[in-house]
Amino acid sequence: MAPAFESRTFVNGAMLRKFNGQNVSIFLRIEEEAGTDLIALSTDKQKIRVKLQDTTGGRTGSWVEIIGKPMGSDAIEAKEAILFAEDEPELDEDAYNMMVEFLNNCKEIYRSG
């Protein structure tokens, strides 16, 4: 039996401060990576600093999903980083931002199906 995923909340850059110390998932576009330090731009154009467990190997402009815990309004300590393939379709940033707003403001509907 596969291990269960740890619960997490999908967020964008503006929401990070509301979830300090909680498990979150955020999609970021890599701007700069130096070892285990990553600077990236969120889907709502917030500059986010990420402390990684290991390098992502991604190039500037690549999308990465970071799962971890926010430390303030613009930083996150990553537990996991999932790099998206270069040939994947472009991420619809507006749709992602609408999705996280919906999921965080309509939790009763989301949980009950």
N, C-alpha and C positions, 0 to 999 in steps of 0.2 A: 504494500500500500504506500502510495506517494505521500510525503509529508504535506500537511496543510499549509497554505500560505498564511503568513501573519497578516492580520487585518491592517488595512491602511486606507487613508483618505486621498483621493485624487485632488490635487491643488494646482494653482498657477502661482506666479511670483507674488502677486498682491496678497494672496491668502497665507503665505508662509508664517507670518507672525502670529496668526490665530491658532496655529497648530504646533507651537514650540514644544519640543520634547515628545511629540506623538509621531507615530509612523505615517509617512506620507509617500506619495508617488507624484513626480513632477517631470514633465517633458521639457528638455532644454536643447538649445542649439549651441554647439561648442564654439567658443570664441578663441580660447587659449587653454592649453594643457601643459603643465610643467610638473612632471612626476605625478604625485598624487594630489596636486592642486589643480582645480579646473575652474575656469571662468566661463560662464555660459549665459545665454539670453533665454528667458522664459517665453512662453507663447504670448504673454501680455507685455513683452518688451522690458522686463525687469532684469537687471544684471544680478546674477546669482553666483556666489562663491561656493564651491563644493570641495569637501575634503573626502577623497576617494580611498577605498581599501587598496586598490591597485589601479594602474593606468587603464584607460579605456581603449587606447590605440586608435581613437577616432581622429578624423581630420577636422580642421576649421570648417564650420557649416554643417557638420554631421549632427543628426538628432540622436539624443540619448535619453533613456528613461532612468531617472535616479530614484531609488527607493531608500529612504533614510529618515533622519529626524532633523527638523529645522532647529537652528541655533540663532535666533533673532529673525529679523525681517529680510535678510539677504544672504543667508548662509545655511548650508545643510551638511550634515555628516552622513555620508552615504554608507549604506550596508551593502548595496548592490547597484551596479550600473549596467544597463542593457543597451548596447549600441545597435542602432538600426543600420541595415545594409545601405550602401550608397545608391543602389539602384531601386530602392523602395520608392513608392509614390510620395510626393511631397505631403507633409503633414498640414492639415487644414487648421491653422492656429485659431481662427475665429470659432470654428465648430468645437474645438477642444475647450476653449474658454467658456462657451455656452454650456458644454457638458458638465464642467466642474461646478459652475454656478448652479445648475439644476440639481446635481447630485448632493451639493451641500446645503441647498435651500428647500429641497423637497424630499427629505430622507424617508418620510413615512411612505410615500408612493414607491420609492426605489426599493425599500426593504420588503414591502408586501407584494410587489409584482404587479 
